[in-house]
């Protein structure tokens, strides 16, 4: 691998550029006209403007990305997360253009990216699944019929994506058409695909995900798990590793089925198996994310595994350097979101022992309105959950981002809630908290 083009922006682009520098691999940044002054553009060895500010004109423009790779003679593309990271057509275009897509094959992405196909694949691999539709749908009539067969409440999901986009909980048939249309429109805008999927909705589960890595030699390993239950409108807000709610027997069961599933589908690269956990021994496959996750730092800080470095090395056909992973400490990540676009007039990000910040912010930078609202990730790590929460609270209080509105006050509030401190939460808890305040 001679040169890597990063088909992304923001903090994940910077994270990948840093990994490239350590591996002594030249990097190419791409940017929209709205991102001309972005930090990732300055940090990369080369940069190419690929279009206008709208994602469809730039970061989702497959032909422009391929052209940028060819012009700069990049022989690999790292998609990061979001945008085209789980787009099978883009992975296939890279393959056809003789450019290495840093991720699994287009065939595997296609299977795991379509909820119904992924479900069937996991059933064959012996992974427990939630009752759901046998196929995906473009029409609300077909989806509604499937929901009636499954039984309300149901979860409506975008078949081609993740990250909470295109998701709705539907409790009765009365509002099905309206909710379907809203979710489908959101999915079409985010992923360019309006296919929808229906599954049974569990009322009070936790969202647990298992980080796996697999190489071309059919070796696979579970690197750790994360509790991602704290979500607001299906968007993750705070993530933890390890998942303190899990009993050890269930944890090992999750690891075993995740590794076996990766081997069964001949997976290559980093991936995340996402489960709903409903008590000891009760867990159900939700979906597989075929990319690096936003919350990957908390796994890195509890395993000492550099996941982006590992991802690139797997793409270079290197075997996994370990058969098992030692896990230690506790880590917590808070996503800092911009509530408004605008210029950063003053900036102070926290630091010190047990604190890591992944961000693309700098003083004077103008946050554009065209992209995802996450502008920073603050990560705290240490010997136990109580210590790490205290460290995180202090880090949040220390953070200054002036000139735009953010969710820092909200994060500070959540970290002080008694139910959060005692770990008495589930995937619906944060939405209930916001409704009650």
N, C-alpha and C positions, 0 to 999 in steps of 0.2 A: 504494500500500500504506500504510494508515493506522495499523495496529497489528498486531503479530505475537505470537501465542501460541506458546510453546515447549513442545511436547509431550514433554518429557524432564526429566532431573534431572542433578545432579552437574556435573562439569567442563564437559561439552558444553553444558549449559544456560547456564552462566556465559559460556562462549565466545560463544554466540549473543547473549546479552543485551548483552555488550560491543560486539559488532558493531552491534546495534540502536542503542545509545547514540551511536556514532560517526556513524551514518547519520541520527540524529535521528528514529528510529522508536520509539514507545512499545512496551514489551514486557509480556507477561503470563506469569507463571510459574504452572504447575500443580504441585500437590504432594499426596502421600499423607499420611495421618496420621502415618506414620513419618518424614516429611520436613518436618514443621512448622517445625523450627528450622534447615533447610538454608540454605546461603548463597545459592543461586539465588532462594529465596523473598524474601529481604531485598533482593537487588539489583534485581529487576524493578520496573517501575512499578506493577504490580498483581499480585495473586496469588489463586488459587482452589484450594480443597481439592477434589479429585475422587474421593476414596475411601479405602479402607483400605490397609494396608501391602502386601498381596499385589499384584503387578503386574496380575493379572487384574481386580482391583477398582479400579485407578487408572490407571497409565500404559498399560495395554492395554485400558482401557475406552473404546471408541470413542465411544459416545453421550455419556459424561461429558465427554470432550474437546470434542466439538462443542458441547455445551451451554455449557461454560465459554467457548468462543470467542464464542458468540452473546450470552451474558450480558454479557461485557466489550466486545462490539462489535469484536472482533478480526476483521479481514478476511483474515488469512493465518495458517497454521500451519507452523512449522518443526519437523520431527520429530527432528532430530539424527541419532544413529545408534542401532541397536538398537531395542527396543520395536516401534513401528509404522512405522519409517522406510522399510521395504521391503514394506509391506503394501498390496497393490493395492486391497483392499476399503476400507481407510481412506482412501486417496487418492481413490477414487471417491466415498466418503461426503462428503469435503471438497468435491469438485467439485459434487455434487448439492446441497450446502448453500450453494453460492456462496461458498465459502471457498477462498482460494488455497493449495494444497498446495505448499510450497517444495521442489520436486523434479520429476522427470519425470511425465508423465501416468500415470494408473492403467493404461492399456493397455500402455505400455512397461514399467512395473514388473511387470505380470503376465507379460509375455513373458520378461523377463530374470530374474524371480524364480523361474521354474520351470526347473529345470536342463535338462530335455529340450527345452523350447521355445527356451531360450536357445542351446542347442547347435545346433539346426536353423537358427536365425536367423544365428548366426555362420558356419555352413558356407555359407549363401547369400551372406554378405558377404565370403567368401574368407578367413576367419580360420582358422588351423590349430587343430584340436581333438583332444583325447584320445579314443581309442575308448571309447564309452559306450553306455548304453541309449537306445533311441529314445523311451522314455516313462518316466514315474515310476510308483511302485507304492505300494499300501497293504498288500499281502500279501507275506510273506516268500517264499512259493512262487514268485511271479512274479519277484521280485527275484533269487532264487537261480537261476532259469532263465536270466535275463539275464547273471548273473555267470558261469555256466558257458559261455555263448556267447562272452563277452568273453575269459575265461581269467583264472585267479587269478595274482597277487594283484589284488584290486579295492578301490576306495574306495567306501564307502557314505556317501551324503550326504543331508542334509535338503534337500528340493526347495525349500522356502519360505524358507530362511534362510541365514545365514552365520556368521562369527565362530567357527568351530570347533564349534558346537553341532550335535549329531546326526550326527557323523562317526565312522566306524570303518574301519580297514584290516582286511580279511579275507583271510587267506592260503590258506584251504582251505574246503571245504563243511562240514566237521565242526561248526564252531561258528557257522554262518551264522544259524540261527534265533535263537539267544541274542543275538548281536551286533545283528541286525536289530531285535529287540524293544527292546533297550536304547537303540539310536540313535533309533528311532521314538518311544519314550517321551520321550526328551530333546528331540526336535524338537517334539513335541506340547506339551510344557511351555513351551518357549522361544518358539514361533511360532504355536501354536494350529493346526498343520497337520502331519499325520503322513505325508504323501507323501514317498517316498524315491527316490533316484536312484543308479545304479551306473555307475562308470567304471573304466577301467584304472588301476592304481596304478603309478606310476614310483618306483623305489627311491631314487634319489639326486638329485632335481632341486632347484633353488632356486625359491622363490616370489617372483616379480617382478610388481609391479602398476604400471600406467600410469595416472596421473591425467589425466583429460580434462575439458574443459568445453565445452558446446555451447549455442547460443542458439536462439531461435525462428526465426531467419532461416537456419537450417541451416549456420551457421558452427560449426566445431569445431576444437579445438586440444589437443595433448598438452602438458601443463604440466610433466611430469617423471615419473620412475619411482622406485620404492622397492623395496628388497630386504627382504622380510618373512619370510625363511627361518627365523629363530630362533623356533621355536614349541615350546610344551610342551603335549602332548595337543591339538594343532591350534589352540591359543590363542597368538596372537602375544605375544611377550615383549619383543623388541628389534627395532626397525626402522631402516633406514639409507637415506639418499638422498645422492647417486645410488647405483645398484647397481654397485659396483666390479667385480663378476664379469662384467658384460656387455661384449661387444665392441661397438664403435661401429656396425658394420653391423647386428647383431641389434637393437640399441637403436632404430635408425631404422626397421627393419622393424616392430618392436612399435608404435612411434608411428604409423606409416602405417596399419597394419591397425586400430588402435584408433580413429583419427580417421575412417577410412572406415566402420567399423561404426557409429559414432555418427551419421554422416550418413545411412547407409542406413536406420536405424530412427527417424530424425527425433528424436533425443534432445535433451532440454532440461534444462540444469542441470549440476551436478557429477556425475561418475561415475568408477568405477575399473574398468578392465579387468584381471583377474587372470590370470596365466599361470604355467605351470610351465616353467622354463628348464632344458634338459638338455644344453647345450653350444652353441657357435656355430651360429646358424641353426636350432636345434631348440627351438622354444617352442610351447606348446599352451594354448589358451584353457581356463580353469577356470570362471570365472563373472564376472558383472558386478555390482558393488555400486552400487545406484542412489541413493547418499546420500553425505554427507560421511564420511570415514573417521576412525577414532580417531587414526591416525598422520598426519593432514593437516599438523601443524605442521612436520614435517621438509621437506615440499615448500614450504611457505611460506618457510622459512628458507634454502632453496637457490634460490628464484626471485623473492623479494620480491613474490609475489602473495598477497593476503589472500583466501583461498579462501572463507571464510564471507561476507565482503563481496561477493565475486563471485557467490556462489550466490544471495544475496538480490537483487542487481541483475539477474541473469538472470530471476529470478521476476517482476521488475518490467518485463519485456519490453525490457530494455536490450540492445543488441548487445554482443558480446565486445569489450573495449577493445584487444585485440591479436590479431595473426594468428600470432605465434610468441613464444616465451618464452626469455629469456636465463637460463641456469642457471650457478650458481657455488657455490663452497664445498662443504662436506660437513656433513651433519646426522645425528644419532643420537637415537633416542627409546627410553627405558626405561619400561615400564609398572610402576608400583608397585601391588601388590595387597595387600589386607588378608587375612590368614589367619584372623583372628578378628574378630568384631564387638566393639564397646565404645567407651568414652569416650577421646578423645585428651587425655591428661594433660599432655603437653608436645609442642611442635611447633616445629621449625626446618627450613624449606625452603631449599635452596641458591639462591644468586644470584651475580651478577658477570658479567663479560664472557663472552659465548658460552654463557650458560645461560638457559633459559626453563623455567618450571614452569606447567603447567596443572593446577589442582586446585580442589576445593571444600572442602578441609579448613580448619579453624580450631581453635585450642586450646579445649578444652571441648566440641567437637562429638562427638556419639555416632554412630559408624558403624553403620548398621542392617544386619541380616543378610539382608534381603529381596532385595537387588539384586546386580548384578555386582560382583565383588570389587575392580575397579580403582578406586583412590582418588586417584591422581596420575599425571601424565606428566612425567618429567624429560627435557628436550631440551637437547642440547649441539650447538653448531655452530661451525665454524671453517674454516681453509683446507684441511685434509686429514684423512684418516681417523685417522691416528696421534695427531694433536693432539686431535682431538675425543674419542677414546676416553680419553685421559689426563684431559681436562677432565671427562668423565662420571664417571670413577672417583673423582675428587676430590669431585664434586658428590654422588655416592652416599654417600661417607664423611662428608660434612658434614651429611647429612639426619638429622634426629631426629624420629621419630614414636613417642612413648611412650604406653603404655596398651593397645595392641593389637599382635598379631604381624603382621609384614609379610614381604615377599620381598626386602628390601633386601640382606641378606647374600648371597642367591642371585645377585642381579644383580651384586654386587661380584665374586663368584666367577667368573661367566661372563666378565666384562670382563677377567679376568686369564688366561683359558685360552689356551695357545699356539695352538691351532687357530683360535680366534676371532680372535686378534690377527693371524694370517696369512691370515684370510679363507678358511680351508679348512673350510667348513661346508656343510650342506644342510638340507632341511626335517626330516630325521630326527636331525640331530646333537644337538640339545638333549635330546631324549628319551633318547638313548644316554648322554649325559653324566650325566643324573640317575639312570639305572639303575646306572651304574658307581660312583656315590658312595654 
